[in-house]
């Protein structure tokens, strides 16, 4: 994937300290999870999709999952918009907040825009992701995991800074990943 051209403006604070090649704006890319502890099946890792996690009237919460999710939204692409992570879908869908120890959720509002949290940044990678950039959150690229959700609807989802204090996923199933930004 070609690196985006630098725009003559200050980057989002989420890119502070990540180097002069970091970027906070990019359109139409896919996300993959690159396992940092075990061999990967390919150079970019496993594709990630949105899985409908919770719906309530005009709102929908979607987890960032692998294809293990039983009702996936395939072929979703994403945009970085001045540090905000937005899914390209029919309604406004974005990550409005991320909490340590919890799954990585996108919120959808069919009646109005979701304001994305400006906490993301793209960072060039030499080691992982087949040379593609990786996604950082609050300046960190190494706090993502894939964990198996507990309960009746079990699937593998992205968790930010996994911890034993959350019973929503099985901590022993978690493995560290870097989130790759790849061409859609």
C-alpha positions as a LaTeX table, in Angstrom:
\begin{tabular}{lrrr}
\hline
Residue & $x$ (\AA) & $y$ (\AA) & $z$ (\AA) \\
\hline
Unk1 & 0.00 & 0.00 & 0.00 \\
Unk2 & 1.38 & 3.40 & $-0.91$ \\
Unk3 & 1.78 & 5.83 & 1.93 \\
Unk4 & $-0.61$ & 8.79 & 1.80 \\
Unk5 & 0.74 & 12.15 & 0.74 \\
Unk6 & 1.38 & 14.52 & 3.63 \\
Unk7 & $-1.02$ & 17.41 & 3.90 \\
Unk8 & 0.28 & 20.79 & 5.02 \\
Unk9 & $-1.35$ & 20.84 & 8.48 \\
Unk10 & $-0.71$ & 19.57 & 11.98 \\
Unk11 & $-1.54$ & 15.93 & 12.58 \\
Unk12 & $-4.04$ & 14.78 & 15.20 \\
Unk13 & $-2.53$ & 14.51 & 18.72 \\
Unk14 & $-2.90$ & 10.71 & 18.39 \\
Unk15 & 0.11 & 10.80 & 16.03 \\
Unk16 & 2.43 & 12.66 & 18.42 \\
Unk17 & 5.76 & 10.91 & 18.77 \\
Unk18 & 5.12 & 8.41 & 15.97 \\
Unk19 & 7.53 & 9.96 & 13.47 \\
Unk20 & 7.33 & 12.17 & 10.42 \\
Unk21 & 5.76 & 9.43 & 8.26 \\
Unk22 & 2.75 & 8.93 & 10.56 \\
Unk23 & $-0.62$ & 9.91 & 9.08 \\
Unk24 & $-4.11$ & 10.62 & 10.39 \\
Unk25 & $-6.09$ & 10.72 & 7.14 \\
Unk26 & $-6.53$ & 7.94 & 4.57 \\
Unk27 & $-9.51$ & 6.75 & 2.54 \\
Unk28 & $-10.86$ & 3.34 & 1.58 \\
Unk29 & $-8.69$ & 0.71 & 3.23 \\
Unk30 & $-9.25$ & $-2.65$ & 4.90 \\
Unk31 & $-8.03$ & $-3.77$ & 8.32 \\
Unk32 & $-6.35$ & $-7.09$ & 9.08 \\
Unk33 & $-4.96$ & $-8.62$ & 12.28 \\
Unk34 & $-1.31$ & $-9.72$ & 12.13 \\
Unk35 & $-0.48$ & $-12.24$ & 14.87 \\
Unk36 & 2.71 & $-11.10$ & 16.62 \\
Unk37 & 3.20 & $-14.30$ & 18.64 \\
Unk38 & 2.61 & $-17.14$ & 16.12 \\
Unk39 & 3.15 & $-17.62$ & 12.37 \\
Unk40 & 0.57 & $-16.05$ & 10.05 \\
Unk41 & $-1.02$ & $-17.73$ & 7.03 \\
Unk42 & 0.02 & $-14.77$ & 4.85 \\
Unk43 & 2.05 & $-11.56$ & 5.04 \\
Unk44 & $-0.82$ & $-9.29$ & 6.10 \\
Unk45 & $-2.81$ & $-11.35$ & 8.62 \\
Unk46 & $-6.47$ & $-12.28$ & 8.86 \\
Unk47 & $-9.16$ & $-9.93$ & 7.46 \\
Unk48 & $-11.31$ & $-8.04$ & 9.96 \\
Unk49 & $-14.99$ & $-7.28$ & 9.53 \\
Unk50 & $-17.82$ & $-5.69$ & 11.49 \\
Unk51 & $-20.12$ & $-8.00$ & 13.43 \\
Unk52 & $-23.44$ & $-6.68$ & 14.77 \\
Unk53 & $-22.96$ & $-6.82$ & 18.53 \\
Unk54 & $-26.00$ & $-4.97$ & 19.87 \\
Unk55 & $-28.92$ & $-3.16$ & 18.26 \\
Unk56 & $-31.39$ & $-0.78$ & 19.83 \\
Unk57 & $-33.79$ & 1.24 & 17.65 \\
Unk58 & $-31.66$ & 3.47 & 15.38 \\
Unk59 & $-28.40$ & 2.57 & 17.14 \\
Unk60 & $-26.17$ & $-0.41$ & 16.40 \\
Unk61 & $-22.93$ & $-1.45$ & 18.06 \\
Unk62 & $-20.59$ & $-3.57$ & 15.93 \\
Unk63 & $-17.51$ & $-5.42$ & 17.09 \\
Unk64 & $-14.37$ & $-5.56$ & 14.97 \\
Unk65 & $-14.13$ & $-9.32$ & 14.43 \\
Unk66 & $-12.55$ & $-12.05$ & 12.36 \\
Unk67 & $-14.70$ & $-14.11$ & 9.99 \\
Unk68 & $-15.56$ & $-16.31$ & 13.00 \\
Unk69 & $-18.53$ & $-13.98$ & 13.59 \\
Unk70 & $-21.76$ & $-15.81$ & 12.62 \\
Unk71 & $-23.44$ & $-12.84$ & 10.88 \\
Unk72 & $-20.65$ & $-10.78$ & 9.32 \\
Unk73 & $-20.78$ & $-7.57$ & 7.36 \\
Unk74 & $-18.25$ & $-8.57$ & 4.68 \\
Unk75 & $-16.15$ & $-6.26$ & 2.53 \\
Unk76 & $-16.32$ & $-3.29$ & 4.88 \\
Unk77 & $-13.76$ & $-0.61$ & 4.18 \\
Unk78 & $-12.58$ & 2.13 & 6.50 \\
Unk79 & $-11.36$ & 5.72 & 6.48 \\
Unk80 & $-9.06$ & 7.58 & 8.85 \\
Unk81 & $-10.50$ & 11.08 & 9.15 \\
Unk82 & $-8.14$ & 13.39 & 11.05 \\
Unk83 & $-7.51$ & 10.63 & 13.61 \\
Unk84 & $-11.05$ & 9.23 & 13.66 \\
Unk85 & $-11.75$ & 5.68 & 12.44 \\
Unk86 & $-14.89$ & 5.51 & 10.29 \\
Unk87 & $-16.49$ & 2.53 & 8.52 \\
Unk88 & $-17.81$ & 3.07 & 5.02 \\
Unk89 & $-21.41$ & 1.93 & 5.40 \\
Unk90 & $-24.92$ & 3.11 & 4.60 \\
Unk91 & $-25.24$ & 4.94 & 7.93 \\
Unk92 & $-22.82$ & 6.98 & 10.02 \\
Unk93 & $-20.54$ & 4.35 & 11.64 \\
Unk94 & $-17.44$ & 5.21 & 13.66 \\
Unk95 & $-15.44$ & 4.35 & 16.76 \\
Unk96 & $-16.68$ & 6.94 & 19.26 \\
Unk97 & $-14.59$ & 5.69 & 22.21 \\
Unk98 & $-12.22$ & 2.86 & 23.11 \\
Unk99 & $-11.73$ & 1.68 & 26.67 \\
Unk100 & $-8.80$ & $-0.31$ & 28.00 \\
Unk101 & $-9.73$ & $-3.96$ & 28.51 \\
Unk102 & $-12.77$ & $-3.86$ & 26.21 \\
Unk103 & $-13.72$ & $-4.82$ & 22.68 \\
Unk104 & $-13.16$ & $-2.44$ & 19.86 \\
Unk105 & $-16.67$ & $-1.23$ & 18.90 \\
Unk106 & $-18.10$ & 0.84 & 16.10 \\
Unk107 & $-21.32$ & 2.75 & 16.75 \\
Unk108 & $-23.95$ & 3.33 & 14.05 \\
Unk109 & $-26.72$ & 5.89 & 14.20 \\
Unk110 & $-29.23$ & 5.75 & 11.34 \\
Unk111 & $-30.61$ & 9.19 & 12.25 \\
Unk112 & $-27.44$ & 11.28 & 12.47 \\
Unk113 & $-23.66$ & 11.39 & 12.46 \\
Unk114 & $-21.49$ & 9.55 & 14.96 \\
Unk115 & $-18.59$ & 11.73 & 16.05 \\
Unk116 & $-15.43$ & 9.62 & 15.83 \\
Unk117 & $-12.86$ & 9.68 & 18.63 \\
Unk118 & $-9.70$ & 11.25 & 17.20 \\
Unk119 & $-7.34$ & 8.74 & 18.82 \\
Unk120 & $-6.03$ & 6.81 & 15.79 \\
Unk121 & $-3.01$ & 7.16 & 13.56 \\
Unk122 & $-1.36$ & 5.17 & 10.76 \\
Unk123 & 2.31 & 4.28 & 11.19 \\
Unk124 & 4.70 & 2.78 & 8.64 \\
Unk125 & 5.77 & $-0.78$ & 9.50 \\
Unk126 & 8.91 & $-2.61$ & 8.47 \\
Unk127 & 8.39 & $-5.78$ & 10.52 \\
Unk128 & 4.74 & $-6.74$ & 10.34 \\
Unk129 & 1.86 & $-6.55$ & 7.90 \\
Unk130 & 3.86 & $-7.26$ & 4.76 \\
Unk131 & 5.27 & $-3.74$ & 4.79 \\
Unk132 & 1.85 & $-2.12$ & 5.10 \\
Unk133 & 1.25 & 0.54 & 7.77 \\
Unk134 & $-0.21$ & $-0.37$ & 11.17 \\
Unk135 & $-2.96$ & 1.32 & 13.16 \\
Unk136 & $-2.01$ & 3.07 & 16.39 \\
Unk137 & $-4.33$ & 4.15 & 19.17 \\
Unk138 & $-3.21$ & 6.94 & 21.46 \\
Unk139 & 0.31 & 6.52 & 20.09 \\
Unk140 & 0.51 & 2.73 & 20.69 \\
Unk141 & 0.50 & $-0.04$ & 18.08 \\
Unk142 & 1.08 & $-3.01$ & 20.40 \\
Unk143 & $-2.00$ & $-3.05$ & 22.67 \\
Unk144 & $-4.42$ & $-4.94$ & 20.40 \\
Unk145 & $-5.41$ & $-8.59$ & 20.86 \\
Unk146 & $-7.77$ & $-11.07$ & 19.26 \\
Unk147 & $-9.81$ & $-12.74$ & 22.02 \\
Unk148 & $-12.59$ & $-15.32$ & 22.02 \\
Unk149 & $-15.82$ & $-13.85$ & 23.39 \\
Unk150 & $-17.48$ & $-15.85$ & 26.16 \\
Unk151 & $-21.15$ & $-16.79$ & 26.31 \\
Unk152 & $-23.58$ & $-18.27$ & 23.84 \\
Unk153 & $-22.52$ & $-16.18$ & 20.85 \\
Unk154 & $-18.79$ & $-16.88$ & 20.90 \\
Unk155 & $-16.54$ & $-15.36$ & 18.23 \\
Unk156 & $-13.06$ & $-13.85$ & 17.94 \\
Unk157 & $-12.96$ & $-10.05$ & 18.31 \\
Unk158 & $-10.42$ & $-7.25$ & 18.63 \\
Unk159 & $-9.81$ & $-6.13$ & 22.22 \\
Unk160 & $-7.81$ & $-3.08$ & 23.26 \\
Unk161 & $-5.34$ & $-3.78$ & 26.10 \\
Unk162 & $-6.83$ & $-7.14$ & 27.17 \\
Unk163 & $-7.07$ & $-7.76$ & 30.92 \\
Unk164 & $-8.28$ & $-10.42$ & 33.34 \\
Unk165 & $-10.78$ & $-7.90$ & 34.77 \\
Unk166 & $-13.20$ & $-8.33$ & 31.87 \\
Unk167 & $-15.35$ & $-11.48$ & 31.83 \\
Unk168 & $-16.73$ & $-10.73$ & 28.35 \\
Unk169 & $-13.88$ & $-12.65$ & 26.74 \\
Unk170 & $-11.57$ & $-15.54$ & 27.66 \\
Unk171 & $-8.19$ & $-13.97$ & 28.47 \\
Unk172 & $-6.41$ & $-17.32$ & 27.93 \\
Unk173 & $-7.63$ & $-17.28$ & 24.31 \\
Unk174 & $-6.12$ & $-13.86$ & 23.57 \\
Unk175 & $-3.11$ & $-13.33$ & 21.36 \\
Unk176 & $-1.36$ & $-10.10$ & 20.46 \\
Unk177 & $-1.90$ & $-8.58$ & 17.04 \\
Unk178 & $-1.01$ & $-5.49$ & 15.10 \\
Unk179 & $-3.83$ & $-4.01$ & 13.05 \\
Unk180 & $-2.67$ & $-3.67$ & 9.44 \\
Unk181 & $-3.93$ & $-0.98$ & 7.09 \\
Unk182 & $-4.15$ & $-2.68$ & 3.68 \\
Unk183 & $-5.52$ & $-1.80$ & 0.25 \\
Unk184 & $-9.23$ & $-2.50$ & $-0.07$ \\
\hline
\end{tabular}
